[in-house]
Amino acid sequence: MRPLLVHLHRWFGIATALFLFIAGLTGALIAWDHELDAMLNPSFFHARTDGPALSSLELARRIEAADPRLRVTYLPLAVEPGHTLQVMVWPRVDPRTQQPYTLGFNQLAVDPATGKIQGRREWGAVSLARLNLIPFLYKLHYTLHLPFTHGVDVGTWLMGVVGIVWIVDSVIALVLSFPSFKTWRKSFVFRVQRGGYPLTFDLHRSGGVWIWGLLLMMAVTSVSMNLGNQVVRPLVSLLSPLTPTPFSDPKLAGTPQPGQADLSREQILEDASRIAAERHLSAPPGALFYATTLHTYGVGFFTAGNDHGEGPLGNAWLYLNAQTGRPVSATIPGEGSAGDIFMQAQFPLHSGRIAGLAGRIAISALGLAVAVLSVTGLMIWLKKLDARRRQTRTPLKTSDPALASKQRTERAKRGERVEQAASPQ
């Protein structure tokens, strides 16, 4: 059984090493995406005017009036003092061509006191320019910037599958790390003084053992982030009922009625505020988004600057039909079935925000550790590959066919014992 696990771990590790190296390094950085983005692009984040802010609804109206080609799809309802209002936009359909307008941007930074646009960018564009660097790394983290192909988000699926392989490989690695109960302590030791290959091996095996639980958590949540609706929710629903959302069940919002206009943002916000009061939500409305393909509005409840989540399980969100204002679903932190709460915890766990500042620091360190484990795993494999090649090139010290056969057998056995004893985690 162990030789099979050794081979599986080797090839699973080789197949995923590059992807996990990229994900680890980018993850260590994007744990601080907002702070790094603001540091690199102060003109995009800091308002030029100190005056009182106009309402977000009024600013959205002005943006759309100034450029009828676009629709504001994500609108923060409050901004931190001194900061710009950052909105996401989506192109409307050109009536002449029946195709979406070409905007060249999907995010705007607006001075909340004057309504003037301070900056435009295509969030997630393949660009290393300062303005685009952090969004580029963020999207690289979970899609590798691979394109949609025949309606399939190839990058998201690929990294989701990498996460699944990572889960399986993590379990295999733990088994391989403890070949004997009597020598279990060796799997926690780092031979620092010896350096070289022994230290490389210990960084891989012992390093992985010390943080194994965190690695498994990261692997599971990575699958939830990329393939939540396709893989994780169906599996969780086998153990616990799940509350459907417009993203897991697009039929919830119903079919748009031809000729019937969407409700205004003001009406949607009024309806959402009433529902929030009925559900005893204490946080104010923090953002409003429109899901074009789902024909649904979402209203989040949080204070300015806490769009990533104020509590350990994130923010509350209400989802309403865009034409009627009818509530179709809700995600309330800490409420629902055990499965609902498990799903609510996935992003806070993956980002470290479930534990506040300390959690984000831990996630950055964990991202670096994942990169180190990927590199050391490849180094171990290359070392063994070189040893096997040298072994096959070394001439046998006999002309006796029977003895030569015996020497080959002994070499193979020695190589197998070394492979099993030093199998990397």
C-alpha positions in Angstrom: 0.0 0.0 0.0 2.8 2.4 0.9 4.5 2.2 -2.5 1.2 3.2 -4.1 0.8 6.1 -1.8 4.3 7.2 -2.5 3.7 7.2 -6.3 0.3 9.0 -5.9 1.9 11.7 -3.7 4.8 12.2 -6.1 2.6 12.7 -9.1 -0.2 14.7 -7.4 2.6 16.9 -6.0 4.3 17.4 -9.4 0.9 18.1 -11.1 -0.1 20.8 -8.6 3.2 22.3 -7.5 3.3 25.2 -9.9 -0.4 26.1 -9.3 0.0 26.0 -5.5 3.2 28.0 -5.7 1.3 30.8 -7.6 -1.7 30.5 -5.3 0.4 30.6 -2.2 2.4 33.7 -3.1 -0.5 35.6 -4.5 -2.6 34.6 -1.5 0.0 35.9 0.9 -0.3 39.3 -0.8 -4.0 39.6 -1.4 -4.7 39.0 2.3 -3.9 42.7 2.3 -5.4 43.6 -1.1 -7.2 46.8 0.0 -4.2 48.2 2.0 -1.7 47.4 -0.8 -4.0 48.8 -3.5 -4.5 52.0 -1.6 -0.8 52.4 -0.9 0.0 51.9 -4.6 -2.8 54.1 -6.0 -3.6 56.9 -3.5 -5.3 59.0 -6.2 -7.8 56.1 -6.8 -8.6 55.7 -3.1 -8.3 59.1 -1.5 -10.8 61.8 -2.4 -9.5 65.2 -3.5 -12.3 67.2 -1.8 -12.9 67.4 1.9 -16.6 68.6 1.6 -19.6 66.6 2.8 -20.4 63.6 0.7 -23.4 63.4 -1.6 -25.6 60.3 -1.2 -24.4 57.2 -3.0 -27.8 57.0 -4.9 -27.3 60.5 -6.2 -23.8 59.8 -7.3 -24.9 56.7 -9.1 -27.5 58.7 -11.0 -24.9 61.3 -12.0 -22.5 58.5 -13.2 -25.2 56.9 -15.4 -26.4 60.3 -16.7 -22.9 61.3 -17.7 -22.3 58.0 -19.6 -25.5 56.3 -20.7 -23.5 53.4 -22.0 -23.1 51.9 -18.6 -25.1 50.8 -15.6 -23.8 50.9 -12.0 -23.9 47.3 -10.8 -22.2 47.6 -7.4 -22.7 50.7 -5.3 -21.3 51.2 -1.7 -24.0 53.1 0.2 -21.5 54.8 2.5 -17.8 55.7 2.2 -15.1 56.2 4.8 -14.1 59.8 5.5 -11.6 61.0 3.0 -12.0 58.0 0.6 -13.4 57.8 -2.9 -16.6 56.0 -3.7 -15.6 53.0 -5.8 -18.4 51.5 -8.0 -18.5 48.6 -10.4 -20.2 49.2 -13.8 -21.5 47.0 -16.6 -22.0 48.0 -20.2 -25.6 48.4 -21.5 -26.6 47.0 -24.9 -26.1 49.2 -27.9 -29.6 49.3 -29.6 -28.0 49.6 -33.0 -25.8 46.5 -32.8 -27.6 44.6 -30.0 -24.1 44.1 -28.5 -22.8 45.5 -25.2 -21.0 48.8 -25.5 -17.2 48.6 -25.2 -16.3 50.6 -22.2 -12.6 49.8 -21.5 -13.2 49.9 -17.7 -15.5 48.3 -15.1 -14.6 50.2 -12.0 -14.8 53.9 -11.2 -13.4 56.0 -8.3 -15.6 59.0 -7.7 -15.1 62.0 -5.4 -18.1 61.7 -3.1 -18.3 65.4 -2.5 -18.4 66.5 -6.1 -19.3 63.5 -8.2 -16.2 63.9 -10.3 -14.5 60.7 -11.6 -11.0 60.5 -10.2 -10.0 57.2 -11.9 -11.1 54.4 -14.2 -9.7 50.9 -14.5 -10.6 47.4 -15.7 -10.6 45.4 -12.5 -8.8 42.1 -13.1 -7.1 43.2 -16.4 -3.9 41.4 -17.4 -1.6 44.3 -16.6 1.3 44.9 -14.3 0.7 48.7 -14.2 0.5 50.1 -10.7 -3.2 50.8 -11.1 -4.0 47.3 -12.1 -1.4 45.2 -10.2 -3.4 44.2 -7.1 -6.6 43.3 -9.0 -4.4 41.4 -11.5 -2.8 39.3 -8.6 -6.2 38.8 -7.0 -7.7 37.3 -10.2 -4.5 35.4 -10.9 -4.9 33.7 -7.5 -8.1 31.9 -8.4 -8.3 31.9 -12.2 -4.7 32.2 -13.6 -6.4 34.6 -16.0 -7.4 31.7 -18.2 -10.3 32.7 -20.5 -13.8 31.4 -20.8 -14.0 28.6 -23.4 -17.4 27.6 -24.8 -19.1 29.2 -21.8 -16.8 27.4 -19.3 -14.7 29.4 -16.8 -11.6 27.3 -17.4 -9.4 29.0 -14.8 -11.9 28.8 -12.0 -12.5 25.1 -12.8 -8.8 24.3 -13.1 -7.9 25.8 -9.7 -10.9 24.2 -8.2 -9.8 20.8 -9.4 -6.3 21.6 -8.1 -7.9 22.2 -4.7 -9.6 18.8 -4.8 -6.3 17.1 -5.7 -4.7 19.0 -2.9 -7.2 17.7 -0.4 -6.5 14.1 -1.4 -2.8 14.6 -1.5 -2.8 16.2 2.0 -4.4 13.0 3.5 -1.9 10.8 1.6 1.0 13.1 2.8 0.0 12.7 6.4 0.0 8.9 6.2 3.4 8.9 4.5 4.9 11.2 7.1 4.4 8.6 9.9 5.9 5.3 8.5 6.4 4.0 12.0 4.7 4.8 15.3 8.0 4.3 17.1 9.7 7.0 15.1 6.8 9.6 15.0 9.0 12.3 16.6 11.2 12.4 13.5 8.3 13.8 11.5 8.3 16.9 13.6 12.1 17.6 13.6 14.1 20.0 11.4 17.7 19.0 10.9 18.9 22.6 10.7 22.6 21.9 11.4 22.9 19.4 8.7 21.5 21.7 6.0 21.4 20.7 2.4 19.1 17.9 1.3 18.2 16.7 4.8 16.9 20.2 5.7 15.1 20.5 2.4 13.4 17.2 3.1 12.5 18.2 6.7 11.1 21.6 5.5 8.8 19.6 3.3 7.8 16.8 5.5 8.0 18.2 9.0 6.9 21.7 7.9 3.8 20.1 6.4 3.1 18.1 9.5 3.2 21.1 11.8 0.7 23.0 9.8 -1.3 20.1 8.3 -4.6 21.2 9.7 -4.3 24.7 8.3 -3.2 23.3 4.9 -6.3 21.0 4.8 -8.5 23.9 5.8 -7.0 26.0 3.0 -7.5 23.3 0.5 -11.1 22.7 1.4 -12.0 26.4 1.4 -10.2 26.9 -2.0 -12.6 24.3 -3.5 -15.5 26.2 -1.8 -14.4 29.5 -3.3 -14.0 28.1 -6.9 -16.5 25.3 -7.1 -18.9 26.0 -4.3 -22.2 25.6 -6.3 -20.8 22.8 -8.5 -19.1 20.6 -5.8 -19.2 21.8 -2.2 -22.9 22.7 -1.8 -24.1 19.3 -3.3 -21.8 17.5 -0.9 -22.8 19.5 2.1 -26.5 19.1 1.3 -26.1 15.4 1.7 -25.4 16.0 5.4 -27.4 19.2 6.1 -30.1 21.2 4.2 -28.9 24.4 2.6 -30.9 27.6 2.0 -30.8 28.3 -1.7 -29.5 31.6 -3.0 -29.9 33.2 -6.5 -26.4 32.1 -7.2 -27.0 28.4 -6.4 -30.5 28.4 -7.8 -31.1 31.1 -10.5 -34.8 30.2 -10.7 -35.4 31.8 -7.4 -35.8 35.3 -8.8 -38.3 34.2 -11.4 -38.6 35.1 -15.0 -38.4 38.8 -16.0 -41.8 40.1 -17.2 -41.5 41.7 -20.7 -42.2 45.4 -20.7 -42.0 45.7 -16.9 -39.2 48.0 -15.7 -36.9 47.2 -12.8 -37.6 49.0 -9.5 -35.5 52.0 -8.7 -32.6 51.6 -6.4 -34.4 53.8 -3.9 -37.4 51.4 -3.9 -35.2 48.3 -3.5 -33.3 49.9 -0.7 -36.6 50.8 1.1 -37.9 47.3 0.7 -34.6 45.8 1.9 -34.5 48.1 4.9 -38.0 47.1 5.9 -37.1 43.4 5.7 -33.9 44.0 7.6 -35.9 45.6 10.4 -38.2 42.6 10.5 -35.2 40.3 10.8 -33.6 42.5 13.5 -30.5 43.3 11.5 -28.6 46.0 13.4 -26.0 47.0 10.8 -27.0 49.8 8.3 -27.3 49.1 4.5 -23.7 49.1 3.3 -23.9 48.2 -0.4 -26.3 47.4 -3.2 -25.5 45.3 -6.3 -27.5 44.3 -9.3 -26.9 40.8 -10.8 -27.7 41.3 -14.5 -28.0 37.7 -15.5 -30.0 36.8 -12.4 -32.3 39.8 -12.5 -31.7 40.2 -8.8 -30.7 43.0 -6.4 -28.6 42.3 -3.4 -28.4 44.6 -0.4 -25.6 44.0 2.1 -25.6 45.3 5.7 -22.4 46.6 7.2 -20.6 49.9 8.1 -18.4 51.8 5.6 -15.1 50.1 4.9 -16.2 46.7 6.1 -17.4 45.2 2.8 -15.2 42.1 3.4 -17.1 41.3 6.6 -17.5 42.9 10.0 -18.1 39.6 11.9 -16.4 36.2 11.9 -19.0 34.9 9.4 -19.2 37.9 7.1 -22.0 40.3 6.4 -25.7 39.9 6.1 -27.2 40.0 2.5 -30.8 40.2 1.4 -31.7 39.3 -2.2 -34.8 40.8 -3.9 -36.5 40.4 -7.3 -35.5 43.4 -9.4 -39.0 44.0 -10.8 -41.2 43.4 -7.8 -38.9 43.8 -4.8 -40.0 40.4 -3.5 -37.5 38.8 -1.2 -36.1 35.7 -2.8 -33.4 34.7 -0.3 -31.1 35.9 2.5 -27.7 35.1 4.0 -27.6 36.0 7.6 -24.4 35.2 9.5 -24.9 32.6 12.2 -28.4 31.8 11.0 -29.7 28.7 9.2 -28.7 25.1 9.2 -25.3 23.7 10.1 -24.6 23.5 6.4 -25.5 27.1 5.9 -23.2 28.2 8.7 -20.4 26.0 7.2 -20.8 27.7 3.9 -20.8 31.1 5.5 -17.5 30.3 7.1 -15.7 29.4 3.9 -14.5 32.9 2.8 -13.7 34.1 6.4 -11.6 31.0 6.9 -9.9 31.2 3.5 -9.1 34.9 3.9 -8.2 34.7 7.6 -10.8 37.4 8.4 -12.6 35.0 10.7 -9.9 35.8 13.3 -9.4 39.4 12.4 -5.9 40.9 12.0 -4.2 37.9 13.5 -6.0 35.6 11.1 -4.9 37.7 8.1 -1.3 37.6 9.3 -1.6 33.8 9.7 -3.0 33.4 6.1 -0.1 35.4 4.7 2.4 33.2 6.5 0.4 30.1 5.3 0.5 31.3 1.7 4.3 31.6 1.9 4.5 28.1 3.5 2.5 26.6 0.7 4.9 28.1 -1.8 7.9 26.7 0.2 6.3 23.2 0.4 5.7 23.3 -3.4 9.4 24.3 -4.1 10.9 21.8 -1.6 8.7 19.0 -3.0 10.0 19.6 -6.5 13.6 19.8 -5.2 13.2 16.4 -3.5 11.7 14.9 -6.6 14.5 16.3 -8.8 17.1 15.0 -6.3 15.6 11.5 -6.5 15.3 11.6 -10.2 18.9 12.5 -10.6 19.9 9.7 -8.2 17.9 7.2 -10.2 19.5 8.3 -13.5 23.0 8.1 -12.0 22.1 4.6 -10.8 21.1 3.4 -14.3 24.3 4.9 -15.8 26.6 3.2 -13.3 28.1 0.0 -14.9 27.6 -3.3 -13.1 30.8 -4.6 -11.6 30.7 -8.2 -13.0 30.5 -10.1 -16.3 28.5 -12.9 -14.7 24.9 -12.7 -16.0 23.5 -14.2 -12.9 25.4 -11.9 -10.6 24.6 -8.9 -12.7 20.9 -9.8 -12.4 21.2 -10.0 -8.7 23.0 -6.6 -8.5 20.2 -5.0 -10.5 17.6 -6.5 -8.1 19.5 -5.2 -5.1 19.8 -1.7 -6.6 16.1 -1.6 -7.3 15.4 -2.7 -3.7 17.7 -0.1 -2.3 16.1 2.6 -4.4 12.7 1.5 -3.3 13.7 1.6 0.3 15.2 5.1 0.0 12.1 6.2 -1.9 9.8 5.0 0.8 11.8 6.1 3.7 12.3 9.6 2.4 9.0 10.0 0.6 8.1 13.7 0.8 5.0 15.0 2.3 
